[in-house]
């Protein structure tokens, strides 16, 4: 088995693509428009995504939907970064929301932070040095 993607429903596809490419440094891998079914898709990832063995993010825009209720089951996406503190500063300078400032995880030494995408999905930033 192989992890392929995580799907997130978004309310503004171009804005979400900008966030994941400009703020998180992902690459837009492919898009699909399904006007008859009233939705568009964008797949993003690092490198070549699934072709390189990494999972992808699938952003789904359903025509005419401008709000989603976030359920209690989904937690967050985690992204490894070289420097969590610098990444948080860059995120703030780009006008994005940091919901938990960079610092050690409670009860440990791993440096983490949380940010939000344009649809308020939580993204945890974890220092890559934690992985040896």
Buried (B, 14 or more C-beta within 10 A) or exposed (E): EEEEBEEBBBBBBEEBBBBBBEBBEBBBBEEEEEEEEEBBBBBBBBEEBBEEEEBBBBBBBBEEEEEBEEEEEEEEBEBBBEBBBEBBEEBEEEEBEBEBEBEEBEEEEBBBBBBBBBBEBBBBBBBEEBEE
